Protein backbone atom coordinates (compact mmCIF):
# COMPACT_ATOMS: atom_id res chain seq x y z
CA UNK A 1 0.00 0.00 0.00
CA UNK A 2 1.28 3.49 -0.76
CA UNK A 3 1.59 6.03 2.05
CA UNK A 4 -1.61 7.92 1.26
CA UNK A 5 -3.61 4.68 1.33
CA UNK A 6 -2.19 3.82 4.75
CA UNK A 7 -3.01 7.28 6.04
CA UNK A 8 -6.50 7.09 4.56
CA UNK A 9 -7.08 3.68 6.11
CA UNK A 10 -5.54 4.87 9.39
CA UNK A 11 -2.92 2.15 9.40
CA UNK A 12 -1.24 2.08 12.84
CA UNK A 13 2.18 1.59 11.22
CA UNK A 14 2.19 5.24 10.13
CA UNK A 15 3.45 7.48 12.89
CA UNK A 16 1.16 10.34 13.80
CA UNK A 17 4.25 12.55 13.41
CA UNK A 18 5.09 11.47 9.88
CA UNK A 19 6.26 14.23 7.52
CA UNK A 20 3.28 13.66 5.24
CA UNK A 21 0.76 14.02 8.07
CA UNK A 22 2.51 17.12 9.37
CA UNK A 23 2.52 18.69 5.90
CA UNK A 24 -1.15 17.90 5.34
CA UNK A 25 -2.04 19.24 8.77
CA UNK A 26 -0.35 22.59 8.11
CA UNK A 27 -1.90 22.78 4.65
CA UNK A 28 -5.32 22.20 6.22
CA UNK A 29 -4.71 25.08 8.65
CA UNK A 30 -3.80 27.34 5.74
CA UNK A 31 -6.92 26.24 3.86
CA UNK A 32 -9.06 26.89 6.95
CA UNK A 33 -7.55 30.38 7.25
CA UNK A 34 -8.38 31.18 3.62
CA UNK A 35 -11.96 29.88 3.95
CA UNK A 36 -12.50 31.82 7.19
CA UNK A 37 -11.14 34.98 5.55
CA UNK A 38 -13.42 34.51 2.55
CA UNK A 39 -16.46 33.95 4.81
CA UNK A 40 -15.56 37.04 6.85
CA UNK A 41 -15.33 39.13 3.66
CA UNK A 42 -18.79 37.91 2.62
CA UNK A 43 -20.22 38.56 6.09
CA UNK A 44 -18.84 42.12 6.07
CA UNK A 45 -20.22 42.54 2.53
CA UNK A 46 -16.76 43.36 1.18
CA UNK A 47 -17.39 40.67 -1.43
CA UNK A 48 -20.79 40.93 -3.02
CA UNK A 49 -23.22 38.07 -3.26
CA UNK A 50 -26.66 37.77 -4.78
CA UNK A 51 -29.65 36.59 -2.80
CA UNK A 52 -32.08 34.72 -5.00
CA UNK A 53 -35.84 34.65 -4.40
CA UNK A 54 -35.79 30.85 -4.20
CA UNK A 55 -33.91 28.16 -2.28
CA UNK A 56 -30.53 27.16 -3.74
CA UNK A 57 -28.68 23.86 -3.37
CA UNK A 58 -25.03 24.08 -4.36
CA UNK A 59 -23.30 20.85 -5.38
CA UNK A 60 -19.55 21.15 -5.55
CA UNK A 61 -16.21 20.72 -3.88
CA UNK A 62 -12.56 21.60 -4.38
CA UNK A 63 -12.01 18.63 -6.68
CA UNK A 64 -12.47 19.38 -10.36
CA UNK A 65 -13.80 16.13 -11.79
CA UNK A 66 -14.70 12.54 -11.17
CA UNK A 67 -16.29 12.88 -7.76
CA UNK A 68 -19.93 12.29 -8.73
CA UNK A 69 -21.28 15.83 -8.77
CA UNK A 70 -23.26 15.38 -12.01
CA UNK A 71 -25.04 12.17 -10.89
CA UNK A 72 -25.76 13.88 -7.56
CA UNK A 73 -27.34 16.88 -9.36
CA UNK A 74 -29.44 14.54 -11.49
CA UNK A 75 -30.60 12.55 -8.45
CA UNK A 76 -31.41 15.69 -6.43
CA UNK A 77 -33.39 17.14 -9.32
CA UNK A 78 -35.36 13.91 -9.74
CA UNK A 79 -36.10 13.80 -6.01
CA UNK A 80 -37.23 17.43 -5.99
CA UNK A 81 -39.48 16.81 -9.01
CA UNK A 82 -40.98 13.75 -7.33
CA UNK A 83 -41.70 15.87 -4.24
CA UNK A 84 -43.59 18.40 -6.36
CA UNK A 85 -40.91 21.06 -6.69
CA UNK A 86 -39.79 22.63 -9.97
CA UNK A 87 -35.98 22.56 -9.90
CA UNK A 88 -33.65 24.18 -12.40
CA UNK A 89 -29.96 23.39 -12.90
CA UNK A 90 -27.38 26.13 -13.32
CA UNK A 91 -23.90 25.03 -14.37
CA UNK A 92 -20.65 26.66 -15.34
CA UNK A 93 -20.81 24.67 -18.58
CA UNK A 94 -17.18 23.62 -18.53
CA UNK A 95 -16.04 22.67 -22.03
CA UNK A 96 -18.80 24.57 -23.81
CA UNK A 97 -17.68 26.92 -26.56
CA UNK A 98 -20.45 29.53 -26.35
CA UNK A 99 -19.34 33.15 -26.04
CA UNK A 100 -22.67 34.14 -24.45
CA UNK A 101 -22.75 35.03 -20.75
CA UNK A 102 -25.89 32.91 -20.22
CA UNK A 103 -26.95 29.89 -22.27
CA UNK A 104 -30.26 28.08 -22.03
CA UNK A 105 -29.37 24.45 -22.71
CA UNK A 106 -32.93 23.29 -22.07
CA UNK A 107 -36.09 25.20 -21.25
CA UNK A 108 -37.49 22.08 -19.57
CA UNK A 109 -39.45 21.10 -22.66
CA UNK A 110 -36.87 21.09 -25.41
CA UNK A 111 -33.07 20.86 -25.65
CA UNK A 112 -31.85 24.03 -27.33
CA UNK A 113 -28.05 23.63 -27.51
CA UNK A 114 -25.61 20.90 -28.49
CA UNK A 115 -22.68 19.58 -26.45
CA UNK A 116 -20.11 21.68 -28.29
CA UNK A 117 -21.93 24.89 -27.40
CA UNK A 118 -23.19 23.98 -23.92
CA UNK A 119 -20.66 21.41 -22.69
CA UNK A 120 -21.06 17.65 -22.26
CA UNK A 121 -22.39 17.59 -18.69
CA UNK A 122 -25.08 20.27 -19.06
CA UNK A 123 -26.35 18.49 -22.18
CA UNK A 124 -26.36 15.13 -20.36
CA UNK A 125 -28.28 16.70 -17.46
CA UNK A 126 -30.79 18.23 -19.90
CA UNK A 127 -31.27 14.88 -21.65
CA UNK A 128 -31.82 12.98 -18.40
CA UNK A 129 -34.07 15.57 -16.75
CA UNK A 130 -37.10 16.35 -18.89
CA UNK A 131 -39.08 19.16 -17.31
CA UNK A 132 -36.00 20.71 -15.70
CA UNK A 133 -34.51 23.87 -17.24
CA UNK A 134 -30.71 23.69 -17.60
CA UNK A 135 -28.76 26.93 -17.88
CA UNK A 136 -25.02 27.56 -18.18
CA UNK A 137 -22.99 30.63 -17.43
CA UNK A 138 -19.49 31.37 -16.18
CA UNK A 139 -20.86 33.47 -13.31
CA UNK A 140 -23.62 31.13 -12.17
C-alpha positions in Angstrom: 0.0 0.0 0.0 1.3 3.5 -0.8 1.6 6.0 2.1 -1.6 7.9 1.3 -3.6 4.7 1.3 -2.2 3.8 4.7 -3.0 7.3 6.0 -6.5 7.1 4.6 -7.1 3.7 6.1 -5.5 4.9 9.4 -2.9 2.1 9.4 -1.2 2.1 12.8 2.2 1.6 11.2 2.2 5.2 10.1 3.5 7.5 12.9 1.2 10.3 13.8 4.2 12.6 13.4 5.1 11.5 9.9 6.3 14.2 7.5 3.3 13.7 5.2 0.8 14.0 8.1 2.5 17.1 9.4 2.5 18.7 5.9 -1.2 17.9 5.3 -2.0 19.2 8.8 -0.4 22.6 8.1 -1.9 22.8 4.6 -5.3 22.2 6.2 -4.7 25.1 8.7 -3.8 27.3 5.7 -6.9 26.2 3.9 -9.1 26.9 6.9 -7.6 30.4 7.3 -8.4 31.2 3.6 -12.0 29.9 4.0 -12.5 31.8 7.2 -11.1 35.0 5.6 -13.4 34.5 2.5 -16.5 33.9 4.8 -15.6 37.0 6.9 -15.3 39.1 3.7 -18.8 37.9 2.6 -20.2 38.6 6.1 -18.8 42.1 6.1 -20.2 42.5 2.5 -16.8 43.4 1.2 -17.4 40.7 -1.4 -20.8 40.9 -3.0 -23.2 38.1 -3.3 -26.7 37.8 -4.8 -29.7 36.6 -2.8 -32.1 34.7 -5.0 -35.8 34.7 -4.4 -35.8 30.9 -4.2 -33.9 28.2 -2.3 -30.5 27.2 -3.7 -28.7 23.9 -3.4 -25.0 24.1 -4.4 -23.3 20.9 -5.4 -19.5 21.2 -5.6 -16.2 20.7 -3.9 -12.6 21.6 -4.4 -12.0 18.6 -6.7 -12.5 19.4 -10.4 -13.8 16.1 -11.8 -14.7 12.5 -11.2 -16.3 12.9 -7.8 -19.9 12.3 -8.7 -21.3 15.8 -8.8 -23.3 15.4 -12.0 -25.0 12.2 -10.9 -25.8 13.9 -7.6 -27.3 16.9 -9.4 -29.4 14.5 -11.5 -30.6 12.6 -8.5 -31.4 15.7 -6.4 -33.4 17.1 -9.3 -35.4 13.9 -9.7 -36.1 13.8 -6.0 -37.2 17.4 -6.0 -39.5 16.8 -9.0 -41.0 13.7 -7.3 -41.7 15.9 -4.2 -43.6 18.4 -6.4 -40.9 21.1 -6.7 -39.8 22.6 -10.0 -36.0 22.6 -9.9 -33.7 24.2 -12.4 -30.0 23.4 -12.9 -27.4 26.1 -13.3 -23.9 25.0 -14.4 -20.6 26.7 -15.3 -20.8 24.7 -18.6 -17.2 23.6 -18.5 -16.0 22.7 -22.0 -18.8 24.6 -23.8 -17.7 26.9 -26.6 -20.5 29.5 -26.3 -19.3 33.1 -26.0 -22.7 34.1 -24.5 -22.8 35.0 -20.7 -25.9 32.9 -20.2 -26.9 29.9 -22.3 -30.3 28.1 -22.0 -29.4 24.5 -22.7 -32.9 23.3 -22.1 -36.1 25.2 -21.2 -37.5 22.1 -19.6 -39.4 21.1 -22.7 -36.9 21.1 -25.4 -33.1 20.9 -25.7 -31.9 24.0 -27.3 -28.1 23.6 -27.5 -25.6 20.9 -28.5 -22.7 19.6 -26.4 -20.1 21.7 -28.3 -21.9 24.9 -27.4 -23.2 24.0 -23.9 -20.7 21.4 -22.7 -21.1 17.7 -22.3 -22.4 17.6 -18.7 -25.1 20.3 -19.1 -26.3 18.5 -22.2 -26.4 15.1 -20.4 -28.3 16.7 -17.5 -30.8 18.2 -19.9 -31.3 14.9 -21.7 -31.8 13.0 -18.4 -34.1 15.6 -16.7 -37.1 16.4 -18.9 -39.1 19.2 -17.3 -36.0 20.7 -15.7 -34.5 23.9 -17.2 -30.7 23.7 -17.6 -28.8 26.9 -17.9 -25.0 27.6 -18.2 -23.0 30.6 -17.4 -19.5 31.4 -16.2 -20.9 33.5 -13.3 -23.6 31.1 -12.2 
